[in-house]
Amino acid sequence: MRKVILIIIVLIIVIGMIAGIVYFNSRQNEDIEKNNRLSQEFIQNNSNNDVTENTINNDNTTNLNETQNSQSEGEEVNMENARIKLTVNGNEIFVRLVDNVASREFLEMLPLTLTFEDFNNTEKIATLPSELSTEGLPSGYTPVVGDFSYYAPWGNISVFYEDFRYSNSLYKLGTIESGTEILGNINGDFEVIIERVN
């Protein structure tokens, strides 16, 4: 009887050990599969991120190139045929700009709406929102009717409807093509919208 009980106990122990080994192995296999799955997902996510980053980088490069091309194209037209339009009381006055550092900077400010006033019964002037560079330009010049100029000490643009004497620190930005008389006939302060035409 004792032998039978002993055999049963041994069998229970053996069965328990076998069950434990089987359970341990199955858990280990699950962990391996889980790790494999996580590794695959990690690799896939990284490859997707690489594709996304490459796409973004390619798009950014394309946009940058397009911007640079459009800017360089803009610069070709920029000062060769650069013209601006002054709208005064419904009248349009066109100005052809000269090619210099000050006129380039002025062009970049546009569009602008400025209040002009008369000065010395010779010119209409308006203060700019910021100064223009005059580096490398002559120290001054003698303005004539129709000149569109910049006076550095005051930071204003001037539209001459009468000839004037030589002035230091006065720089020519362009010439009015037609309509100078419109400005000369206006009394008091007036608003002007300045826009780039081409």
HELIX and SHEET records of a PDB file:
HELIX    1   1 ARG A    2  GLU A   80  1                                  79    
HELIX    2   2 VAL A  101  MET A  109  1                                   9    
HELIX    3   3 THR A  180  GLY A  184  1                                   5    
SHEET    1   A 9 ARG A  83  VAL A  88  0                                        
SHEET    2   A 9 ASN A  91  LEU A  97 -1                                        
SHEET    3   A 9 LEU A 170  SER A 178 -1                                        
SHEET    4   A 9 ASP A 147  TYR A 151 -1                                        
SHEET    5   A 9 ASN A 156  PHE A 160 -1                                        
SHEET    6   A 9 GLU A 123  THR A 127 -1                                        
SHEET    7   A 9 LEU A 112  PHE A 119 -1                                        
SHEET    8   A 9 PHE A 190  ARG A 196 -1                                        
SHEET    9   A 9 ARG A  83  VAL A  88 -1                                        
SHEET    1   B 2 GLY A 140  TYR A 141  0                                        
SHEET    2   B 2 SER A 167  ASN A 168 -1                                        
END                                                                             
